[in-house]
Amino acid sequence: MWVLVFQRIFIDAFLDMIYFPVWWYTGGVKHAIIWCFNLFKSGNEILAPSLWLQNIFVPMFGQWDWQGRIISFFMRLAQVIGRTFALVVWFIVCLALFFVWLLLPVLVIYSLYLSIIK
């Protein structure tokens, strides 16, 4: 009885090791793309440069005189530029995380290869 249980466990473990790279580059890539897209969407919701752009001509703090409008415009313009730049950096971080996901098994195998050689 125990022999059959251990045999089944070892066969399943062996098949999982063989199937792992296939899953990593098919279903895992799909999961990683969805995760990175949601991470980017979350960054866009937090930074919200489009919201600042929609309100670029609305005076801040109820200052409806021309000085308040000028200050508000340039302040919001600086916010739009800064937040757009931050969103581009966030997009690059999300892409980098996705490429790390793709390269991780290759790097692990290469590290194992180097550790066995030396």
Order of alpha helices (4+ residues) and beta strands (2+ residues): alpha-alpha-alpha-alpha
